[in-house]
Amino acid sequence: MKTAAAAISFLLAVPLLFVSAAPLDQVELERRNGNSCTCNGRHYADVWSASSNPSYFSNFEKIPLANCPKPMYRWVLASHHLDRAVYSGNHFCGCITHEGATTRNGFVACH
């Protein structure tokens, strides 16, 4: 009986490990036109229209993104599957890419 109670307590606590600062559906996801960036020679003249499919960005790599408090969200840049645009609310923070990262699924700043 003690094992079953411990298992139930663990299963109830597990979802709390995956809660971000704010649920994605409650975050202002309006993005602004006119932002651009270049990732390894791939230029995105209008990041807003090129990006879709947002997800929470924790920035474990500590990429310097000026004036971008959490929660931040990364948006897939449509023309290349490795590149992302990062937003904090409706503020454009910059672009990041998996290409050239030192760890699997890691990111580096675009240049």
C-alpha contacts under 8 A as a table, 3 or more apart, distances in Angstrom:
res1	aa1	res2	aa2	distance
1	M	4	A	5.22
1	M	5	A	6.39
2	K	5	A	5.24
2	K	6	A	6.27
3	T	6	A	5.09
3	T	7	A	6.14
4	A	7	A	5.05
4	A	8	I	6.21
5	A	8	I	5.15
5	A	9	S	6.19
6	A	9	S	5.09
6	A	10	F	6.18
7	A	10	F	5.10
7	A	11	L	6.19
8	I	11	L	5.12
8	I	12	L	6.19
9	S	12	L	5.24
9	S	13	A	6.31
10	F	13	A	5.13
10	F	14	V	6.18
11	L	14	V	5.35
11	L	15	P	7.66
12	L	15	P	6.76
13	A	16	L	5.56
13	A	17	L	7.28
14	V	17	L	5.51
14	V	18	F	7.49
15	P	18	F	5.56
15	P	19	V	6.89
16	L	19	V	5.44
19	V	22	A	7.76
19	V	23	P	7.56
20	S	23	P	6.42
20	S	56	Y	7.47
20	S	71	P	7.88
21	A	70	K	7.52
21	A	71	P	6.04
22	A	26	Q	6.70
22	A	27	V	6.61
22	A	71	P	6.86
23	P	26	Q	5.43
23	P	27	V	6.62
24	L	27	V	5.33
24	L	55	S	7.45
24	L	56	Y	7.42
27	V	89	G	6.77
28	E	89	G	5.36
28	E	90	N	6.65
29	L	89	G	6.01
29	L	90	N	6.10
30	E	89	G	7.32
30	E	90	N	5.30
31	R	48	W	6.07
31	R	87	Y	7.75
31	R	89	G	7.93
31	R	90	N	4.88
31	R	91	H	7.17
31	R	92	F	7.48
32	R	35	N	7.26
32	R	48	W	6.17
32	R	90	N	6.60
32	R	91	H	7.51
32	R	92	F	7.49
33	N	46	D	6.50
33	N	47	V	7.35
33	N	48	W	5.41
33	N	49	S	7.40
34	G	45	A	7.49
34	G	46	D	5.43
34	G	47	V	7.23
34	G	48	W	7.27
35	N	45	A	7.05
35	N	46	D	5.57
35	N	47	V	5.57
35	N	48	W	6.95
35	N	92	F	7.17
36	S	43	H	7.50
36	S	44	Y	5.40
36	S	45	A	4.71
36	S	46	D	5.30
36	S	47	V	5.43
37	C	43	H	5.94
37	C	44	Y	5.40
37	C	45	A	6.81
37	C	47	V	7.25
37	C	94	G	7.19
37	C	95	C	6.38
37	C	110	C	7.50
37	C	111	H	7.77
38	T	41	G	6.00
38	T	42	R	5.34
38	T	43	H	4.21
38	T	44	Y	6.04
38	T	95	C	7.72
38	T	110	C	6.24
38	T	111	H	5.83
39	C	42	R	5.06
39	C	43	H	6.46
39	C	83	D	7.01
39	C	95	C	7.36
39	C	96	I	7.36
39	C	97	T	6.87
39	C	110	C	4.54
39	C	111	H	5.57
40	N	110	C	6.74
40	N	111	H	6.40
44	Y	47	V	5.65
44	Y	50	A	7.27
46	D	49	S	5.80
46	D	50	A	6.42
47	V	50	A	5.07
47	V	51	S	6.07
47	V	77	L	7.33
47	V	85	A	6.87
48	W	51	S	5.65
50	A	77	L	5.39
50	A	78	A	5.37
50	A	79	S	7.23
51	S	75	W	5.46
51	S	76	V	5.26
51	S	77	L	4.36
51	S	78	A	5.67
51	S	84	R	7.61
51	S	85	A	6.95
52	S	75	W	5.35
52	S	76	V	5.39
52	S	77	L	6.67
52	S	78	A	6.98
53	N	75	W	5.70
53	N	76	V	5.98
54	P	73	Y	6.11
54	P	74	R	5.49
54	P	75	W	4.41
54	P	76	V	6.81
55	S	73	Y	5.40
55	S	74	R	5.52
55	S	75	W	6.68
56	Y	71	P	7.26
56	Y	72	M	6.14
56	Y	73	Y	4.48
56	Y	74	R	6.28
57	F	71	P	7.41
57	F	72	M	5.29
57	F	73	Y	4.84
57	F	74	R	5.61
57	F	86	V	7.74
58	S	70	K	7.90
58	S	71	P	7.74
58	S	72	M	7.03
59	N	62	K	5.37
59	N	63	I	6.48
61	E	106	G	7.17
61	E	107	F	6.81
61	E	108	V	7.54
63	I	108	V	6.72
63	I	109	A	6.40
64	P	109	A	7.97
65	L	68	C	5.92
65	L	93	C	5.72
65	L	94	G	6.65
66	A	93	C	6.68
67	N	93	C	7.41
68	C	72	M	7.20
68	C	87	Y	7.55
68	C	88	S	5.60
68	C	91	H	7.54
68	C	93	C	5.98
69	P	72	M	6.86
69	P	88	S	6.41
70	K	88	S	6.60
71	P	88	S	6.17
71	P	89	G	7.66
72	M	86	V	6.66
72	M	87	Y	5.59
72	M	88	S	4.47
72	M	89	G	7.13
73	Y	86	V	5.59
73	Y	87	Y	5.36
73	Y	88	S	6.36
74	R	84	R	5.78
74	R	85	A	5.48
74	R	86	V	4.41
74	R	87	Y	6.44
75	W	84	R	5.21
75	W	85	A	5.04
75	W	86	V	6.27
75	W	87	Y	7.89
76	V	81	H	6.81
76	V	82	L	7.81
76	V	83	D	6.28
76	V	84	R	4.64
76	V	85	A	6.57
77	L	80	H	6.07
77	L	81	H	6.73
77	L	82	L	7.90
77	L	83	D	5.53
77	L	84	R	5.19
77	L	85	A	6.53
78	A	81	H	6.69
80	H	83	D	5.90
82	L	97	T	5.43
82	L	98	H	5.22
82	L	99	E	6.43
83	D	95	C	7.16
83	D	96	I	5.90
83	D	97	T	4.30
83	D	98	H	6.62
83	D	99	E	7.93
84	R	95	C	5.58
84	R	96	I	5.25
84	R	97	T	5.98
85	A	92	F	7.68
85	A	93	C	7.63
85	A	94	G	5.96
85	A	95	C	4.41
85	A	96	I	6.40
86	V	92	F	6.27
86	V	93	C	5.32
86	V	94	G	5.49
86	V	95	C	5.84
86	V	96	I	7.33
87	Y	90	N	6.21
87	Y	91	H	5.43
87	Y	92	F	4.62
87	Y	93	C	5.22
87	Y	94	G	7.41
88	S	91	H	5.20
88	S	92	F	6.66
88	S	93	C	6.74
94	G	109	A	7.86
94	G	110	C	7.91
95	C	109	A	6.27
95	C	110	C	5.52
96	I	107	F	6.10
96	I	108	V	5.51
96	I	109	A	4.45
96	I	110	C	4.96
97	T	100	G	7.70
97	T	101	A	7.68
97	T	107	F	5.31
97	T	108	V	5.58
97	T	109	A	6.41
97	T	110	C	6.13
98	H	101	A	5.50
98	H	105	N	6.40
98	H	106	G	5.85
98	H	107	F	4.65
98	H	108	V	6.46
99	E	107	F	7.44
99	E	108	V	7.52
100	G	107	F	7.86
100	G	108	V	6.94
101	A	104	R	7.32
101	A	105	N	7.75
101	A	106	G	5.41
101	A	107	F	5.26
101	A	108	V	5.54
102	T	106	G	6.77
103	T	106	G	5.02
103	T	107	F	8.00
